[in-house]
Amino acid sequence: MEELQLEIFVLFWLIGINGAPILLTKLLGQRFSCPIDCNRVFSDGRPILGPSKTFRGLISALLVSVLIGSIFAIPLHTSLLFGALSMMGDMTTSFIKRRLSLVSSSMALGLDQIPESLFPLLGCNDLLGISVEQIVVVVVAFFLIDLILSQLLFWLRIRKTPY
């Protein structure tokens, strides 16, 4: 893939992966929604991840990652790794936000966008042939697009918050 094509593809992939749990929540509400942390608390007495990080969301993100990856002839193991690392970034953000006493779905500019795009790009850069410069471009673009899409999804009543 040419550089710009690769950047656009990876950006589309990240948006799909991170959007799948949001759209599924809109479609299903709380049905089949089981928190990954099983409502357990960390040693500080706060939730480990919180109620918005669910097995349903994780599975939907992985399935979308494989679907988009297969459309672009990305090997299954790479697609699964890319999706898993994106969700790991998202869960890392939730873990940090809980330690900072921020409630689930609260705004943390940068923290909410960067790990979920940076983790998969760093973890799969050799497999995808993506350069450091391209990683920076994609992370910045994802950050900006996420801010815009979050507002749009809130306006369309798909998201509960505008961020």
Secondary structure, DSSP 8 states (H G I E B T S, - for coil): --HHHHHHHHHHHHHHHHHHHHHHHHHHTTTT--BTTTT-B-TTSSBSS-TT-BHHHHHHHHHHHHHHHHHTT--HHHHHHHHHHHHHHHHHHHHHHHHTT--TT---TTTTTHHHHHHHHHHTHHHHT--HHHHHHHHHHHHHHHHHHHHHHHHTTSSSS--
